[in-house]
């Protein structure tokens, strides 16, 4: 099996990206197998993965120069393998079961002196006894459980008193309400699927606010097979923010233009009808993301490009544009805090795109499940889906990285990068 890596965002309190946890295939398999891989094999696999995917490939390409959390075994720690990766990016994750021997202590201190951060992973304050690693760690990763909020808050208060520089990271947050609760418990870093889930309030009107309604109408216009480009241009020109963002994207270095674009019609001429529809939809999403993490937009972009690049490999080259739009809209419910059924109704999306967004069924739905499984490092399920189309996980990884790099280049051109 080749190298497969998924990145999972870590946020600060402002929902800006602090970094990404990088989960690689061998790591996940060891956790899921009932029979443990022997230590030497695990160390060898982990070492090879770190060298090939994070050193040779470039860890900064995956994290976009943000922090990258990578799990280390005790042997990798003692062998100082971390020093092949940049200290400004790498966070060394250590399992809570590692014994703090004099050798481990010396290695941690040595790496911290070189600027590396040490994270203690998987700690449970309500179950686990104190470990000397708590005093060594720069970051403590806690599996958050709302039923033990009092113990977590008490632990956080004591930790901040004894070690004011140490940060607490709440992991496995599945709902926005859990994120809010973790903040109240004095956590400063947050991870989980909470940011991609809608907050739907009962009895809330399903019609969005006026500005959002206009943006949604713009998306609907751009998705029409017989696009009225004059109507699209007129709608964009009514919103100075959308006009600025669209022109900024077109004028970015990503397009390699030798001249600047000064109006919407000129942008249409340069891009062509098919690409223009994509960019209109993409730029429209910026206007919908008030009070939401920017990562939602970037994740939508990654999904869209991933689907488009994957299309030829799965025999759907003729549907690449449809797959792009499906990926781009797949998180719209979280962006707008509305049920996907309402999104579909208000945008009038074609049935062959709307149905998989609602049910995840069919061939399009399978591909949506594939990228979701890969994002969550559910390697076994991702491999099953990929095998149906005779696509290897190595190829999936290659497309995934291409999609990340495309989204990063485009986003820098289209809006401020947080």
Order of alpha helices (4+ residues) and beta strands (2+ residues): beta-beta-alpha-alpha-alpha-beta-alpha-beta-alpha-beta-alpha-beta-alpha-beta-alpha-beta-alpha-alpha-alpha-alpha-alpha-alpha-alpha-alpha-alpha-alpha-alpha-alpha-alpha
